[in-house]
Amino acid sequence: MSVPSCSVPVSIDDVIQQSLLTVRDRVANAARLAQRLPESIQLIAVSKTHPADRVAAAYACGQNAFGENYPQEGVEKIQALAAYRAHMVWHFIGTLQSNKTAVVASHFDWVHSVDRMKIAQRLSDQRPVTLPALQVCVHVNISDETSKSGVAPAALIPLILYVARLPRVCLRGLMAIPSPNRSDQHAPFAQLRQLLVRCNQILTENNLPVMDTLSMGMSSDLEAAISEGATMVRVGSAIFGMRTPAKDAS
Ligand SMILES: *Cc1c(COP(=O)(O)O)cnc(C)c1O
C-alpha cells in the first residue's frame, strides 16, 4: 500500500487530513488555556472500524500513534501497514478478554484497558522476549461510567502494586472512559488525576517507579480532559468520521 501525499485533490484522505489538523488545533488551544505545553499531550488516532488506507492517510500527515479496540481487526491493520511498523505506535484500548491477550501482547506497543490481575499476568507472560516490555495503563471505572469494564477505584491500589511488579509490562498510567452524557465534563477527569497522585504515593512508598500517563479525553471532551491533566487523548470520530454503529459495540 502506498502512503498518499498530503496535497492530493479533495478525497476522503483529504477530509481525514483536514480533520487531523483541526484536532491538533483543538489540542494545542486546550493546552494553551491550561498553560501546558502542547507536546505534553499525545494524540492517539482511534482507527477502529476504519480501513488501513485511512490509517495510512493520517500517517502521511505525521500521525503515528493509533488506537484499536478489537484484537483481530487491529492486528490485520498492523500487518497491512507492516512497512511503517517501525514508525508507528499501536495502542490497544478496547475491552480485553483473556483468550485474546496473546495476540495483543505480540502485536501492540501499549494496552490501556488492563482491569484485573489475570489480564495483566497473561500480557506479561505472553509478551515476546524479542520485544520491549508492553506499556500498560489500568482502566479505572470512575463513578459515572456507564460501561461495566474497568477496575473500581476501591480495588485500584492492589491491582497497581501487582502490575508494577510484573516483569514484561511497564506500568505507565491510568485510563478512563467517562459517560459522554454527564452534566460536569471535568469531574471524572479530575477524579482520575487525583487517583494517579494517590497511586504514585503508594508506588513510591513501595520503592516502585511512578506512573506518568493519564489516558483520558475523546472527540467530545478532549478539552476538559486536557485541562485536568490528560497526557494522552484518544480521538476517533473527530479524525476519521462517524463509525457504523453496528461495528462499534465495544
Ligand atoms: C472509540 C473509542 C475512543 C474514540 O472515541 P471518539 O468519540 O470517536 O473520539 C476512545 N477511547 C475508547 C476506549 C474508545 O473505545
The ligand as a Gaussian input file, in Angstrom:
#p B3LYP/6-31G(d) Opt

LIG

0 1
 C      -13.916000       4.574000      20.350000
 C      -13.079000       4.970000      21.495000
 C      -12.455000       6.228000      21.535000
 C      -12.663000       7.301000      20.482000
 O      -13.969000       7.799000      20.594000
 P      -14.466000       9.079000      19.706000
 O      -15.645000       9.551000      20.449000
 O      -14.778000       8.547000      18.356000
 O      -13.359000      10.044000      19.695000
 C      -11.618000       6.498000      22.606000
 N      -11.411000       5.603000      23.591000
 C      -12.006000       4.392000      23.590000
 C      -11.729000       3.444000      24.705000
 C      -12.861000       4.047000      22.552000
 O      -13.455000       2.853000      22.576000

